[in-house]
Amino acid sequence: MTIGKSSDRDNRRSSDASSPAEPRPAGQHDTTIGRTLAEARLAAGLTVDEVSSGTRVRVPIVHAIEEDDFSRCGGTFYARGHIRSIARAVGADGDALVARYDEIHGTEPVALAPVSTLDARRIRADRGRPSWTAAMLVAIGAVVLLIAFNLVSGKSGGAAVGAASSPLPSPSAPASPGDTPAQPPAPASSVAPIAAAPADKVTVKLVADSGASWVSALDGDGKSLFQNNLDQGQDQTFTDPKQIKLVIGNGAAVHLYVNGKDLGPAGKDGQVVHLTYTPGDPQAG
């Protein structure tokens, strides 16, 4: 009985040794994304601090990415941007690494909706949050009306005081040029276009006038127009017949000019802003 059991174990071992190795699953690579970036950085002779300074990706996030921890990136969208920026700085293939990231973590496709659906979403979004543009226009209009009222009141009061304190001029005496009351200046337009923009297209200009911000811009077909850091003093202009979709990482740093109108800062300091603009009167969706 003992000999038979030993023989059975030997047969199983020989069968296991002769069986072929299981094939590697599709999408599996020899080195991870973080390991590839770390090796490329060392080969380029760069430190993590130098990579952080060149890419504006914070040092803890660079360390986390090299350890294949993407939880500190703030989402897959920013993770792809950080991978591309770091790969460009260390001389690695950013597109290949992003493709490998998508194989592991999946993608976030941009779903294109009909114009009517976009308008409905924009109306619901406008109802759910305050319209800063409308509030600003109302405030400017109130100031203009107050100035006009004060000018009219001052003119009427001055005429009444003059009539009570001095006699009427003789009909034969010509009126002196100084007797003609000064006309009040015309009130300035509340919102003036900054430049001529085609009415059948959407034109968006971004100016980083108070800091730096990560910016992503997509056209009406979902094609990427820009995906990078916009440093202070830099600007970008985008035009499309249908729409421009923006993601701005630091709303307070970026000044918006849409379809020839100045809309001011995109948001607050450190606020991530998602905006969509179409031809016509600029209303963010």
Disulfide bonds with the S-S distance in Angstrom:
none
